[in-house]
C-alpha cells in the first residue's frame, strides 16, 4: 500500500534531499490499523496504529550498505461518535506514530554514520 499523506509529509519534514549527498536512505513504510477494543455490538471502540519503517543507509560513492534495520512507531486512539473527529484522530495519531519511528530511525542513522566516520 502507498503510505498515507500524513506519513509522507512527516518523512519529507525529517529528511531533506540534496544534490551532493554522501549517503542515501532507502525506506519501505508499512502502516497497520488494527482494532484494539471491540464493543459488544461489534463496533470498534479503540484502534492501534503501527508504522513500520524498514531502512537501508547506503554510501553514495560506492553503493555499499552501511546499515539496515527496522523501526516502529505505535499509537492508539479512541473512536468517537463523529466520523470527522475519528478521521482527524486517526490522522493525528498516524503522524505521532510516524514521528516516533522517525526519531528512532534518525538516531540509528546518525550512530551508524558516526561509527563509519570513526573507522
Buried (B, 14 or more C-beta within 10 A) or exposed (E): EEBBEBBEEBBEEBBEEEEEEEBBBEBEBBBEBEEBEEEEEEEBEEBBBBBBBEBBBBBEEEEEEBBEBBBBBBBBBEBEEEEEEBEEBBBEBBBBBBBBBBEBBBEBBEEBBEEBEEE
